[in-house]
Amino acid sequence: MSDYAIQVDHVWKKFRKGEIHDSLRELIPAMAKGLMRRGTKKDELANREFWALKDVSFEVKRGESLGIIGPNGAGKSTMLKLLSRIIRPNSGRYEVNGRLSALIEVGAGFHGDLTGRENIYLSGTILGMKRKQIKAKEDQIIDFSGVEDFIDTPIKRYSSGMVARLGFAVAAHMEPEVLLVDEVLSVGDAKFRQKCIRHMHELIRSNVSVVFISHILDQVRALCPKTIVLDHGAVVYSGETEGAIHKYMEVLGDDGGPARKSNENAPAELRDIRITGTDRKSEKWRVQQPGVIECVVVVHRPIDHLSVLVGVSSIGGLFLGTANSGPMCLEPGEYPLRFTLDPMPLNNGDYTLEFSLHEGPMQDQTVWTMRQPRTISVYDGYAGAFVRFDGDWQTLDAQGQPSGRTQELYLHHESVE
Amino acid sequence: MVTGMVKEVYAYRELLAALTYRDIRVKYKQAVMGIMWVFFIPVLAISSGIIFRLAMAYFSGQPPRLDDIVAVMVKSVPWLLFASIVGSSSNSLIGNMGLITKIYFPREVVPLSSLLSALFDFTISATGLLILLTLLYTFGPNTGEPPFIVSVKLLYVPVLLGVLIVLAAGLGLTLSCANLFLRDVKYLVQVFLQFGIFFSLVFFKHDELGSWGWVLLFNPVTPLLEGIRMLVVEGGIEPFLFPWLAYSITVAVAGFAAACVIFDHAEYLFAEYV
């Protein structure tokens, strides 16, 4: 048996834009063509067709997990649908070795009029489980979902979160050898999501191969050592997840589309933005070292209250905070600025910085925004949290007065040894 | 190819069972009348047939005959089976689109589960009809001749029903595909099924429509229903019907085979052409 759980070899898939066959006049020639499909060339694009997947190749080893990221419409879900045999490629080959389960939608096949318990059996069967298997796992599934109090209630009375949890619980208790997951781990509350991620880790540890699609990059980072980036149907990166995330941000930047606000006729703008460490060379920030942002404010007409704002977000999109220059009174001209972030409050990971200029004493008029956010990596710290809270830990004496620092206790411990 | 299909459906038999169970369960779960619902439509159909027979008896100046009413009964129930298989399976793929675009399984399972749940309804209403006929036979008005004839030849009735089911299955499979690509098929099917009860001679005999009545035998359902009527009411099939029955069987088998071919070819397009 092959070492590979999934092998995808130069797969092409085309789709058609616009309305398809809404009249018999169109359908009959198309069906006739379909019946003698071998006569036509599969790799040619007809009118209104486009490639949803272009020459995609990748491999997943047994017990390995692979992330697929890319902008909307890049072909990620198409790839998973192909792997799960819902659609067929126009050319190219792929092979899946092992029992495959696809989590393309939670609660697939749920019916609102049936109770939670009945739906467990229905959805489980649809996902490919045998009745016996479901029966054996029924209690586990109900327990995992956390909806035991309502398990004999028709699910049309469930909240959408409950439906999603029950759906994921069923799907998670399949016994696949190859698992495809498409953007379903974003259901439920934070606690349930963590439970799901833990469960996925367990699956991977038990030698299940996983293909994982998500826009939540932190989840991809947590689950997949390797990731491919799709853009417009083609693989533009394949390798370490860190690199993939950078490529992904680049791709997002490429076709960012129109800025949120037109910068034309702006009274001022930012140029020459540089983001560096303290050595002014590296383009990364190091935990507990100052980070430096330099830029030039170009002022076109006198401005009373101009301020520079740098918005910091996690790469997953969580807004973390802003660095604000405060209002400046400026005549036309060029003003180089430096902002030093000291000490670095961010932990390991990738962050986006969005630059903008604001006017008015309340900074309430946005006069200029940068078309594309910049990204920066922070390294050498603890992964898994965005922000560090550096401060003083002190020991207190009997009166509640500071008597020393926690570090001293550590030194003391070492000297005793 | 057909063996491949059978194998795959067999591998997914639990899914077939689960979908059938779902269809049945959902249908009867919230109905006030519960399972009595199964009898509702047959009773309505038979009653309208009886009205027709009464009207015909009135115009012909003869008293209504019990065997005519029995004929309406034994033709209505199979006709409703045919109509409900065709009607529900032709809508089945559209109704389960959410599944089809998200999960792989042999698509035949979906229209087949509609067929099975229609068969479930039929089994119950046919049992009801059987009980009614037995009561009629035992305690019915004594008019000299029995309203129907009990003979070994009644064993042919299930055979004709089998042909009817194959015919309906082929039509349902084809229409379920067509329905995905052309949304107006649904309305066509509705209209045809609504008036089909007349074109299938459910309320009449083939010779009651004058010299052109035989044209309706070209509807492959008609010879089957006529055959069932003759077996029950007349105790045997009139020889002239044999070629027509052969015709129905040919249409049913060829139609089913063609449906499988069409389905097999169109199947992989379902998820993208919706």
Interface residues (C-beta under 8 A of the other chain):
Chain A: F15 I20 H21 D22 S23 L24 L27 M31 G34 L35 K81 S84 R85 I86 I87 R88 A102 I104 E105 A108 G109 H111 D113 L114 E118 Y121 L122 T125 I126 L127 G128 K130 R131
Chain B: E14 L15 A17 A18 L19 Y21 R22 R25 V26 K29 Q30 G98 L99 I100 T101 K102 I103 Y104 F105 F181 L182 R183 H265 A266 Y268 L269 A271 E272 Y273
